[in-house]
């Protein structure tokens, strides 16, 4: 985990050891199966949530992988009726199409990118719509930022919110332009703050027990990063790579690409607000 120069450390919670191939019960009517696609950006793998015990709703079916699909169908223990998608990244939604073919489940949720559609939703969900499930009504909360169409899902009466890749305990979110926008991401953090106290069940890693505290921590983290980027530009022009070297200390080389995307998302937002300008590859303060 990189330490932010002059900023706030966002303490990751990494003590998460999923039992692959097993659905772990987290609450009444809520189980979690973690896919076997662990890596630098996916941590221990993508979390797929199963709602209900007789009429199953899957939130994020996970990657398009034979072993994972077999795991998912085996642990469900009952017919999978609907597939709910938070966003169209392949590690979350890659299995949607094949799982639907195998089970006949309908696909609902976030719109896929028309340039590289991973699946064809039977129903697109807008902000505030509900999906009835055996475990209770799921209400969508539009949370763009990590991805333009990102949706979180609030499970009525449970105090649980499925936060996808918007808020996680193990890491901050990668905001990848142009689909991801920092301005949207920050507004989406405010959205969750307004929603009130919840525990979050994220797309990777263990639960976020105190959602409001995590949202506040993530906001302060981004504000500190922005301040560090502006300081890196105080002495003149910089490229994105030069800003990454100045702002991240002890960065794992495997995460350099993600760090560059994150800095680009920040500088895009600074440009939008007229605080930074870009000429060719070089950025400077106005
Ligand atoms: Zn994602």
Boltz pocket constraint, residues with backbone or C-beta under 6 A from the ligand:
constraints:
  - pocket:
      binder: B
      contacts: [[A, 87], [A, 89], [A, 92], [A, 146], [A, 147], [A, 165]]
      max_distance: 6.0
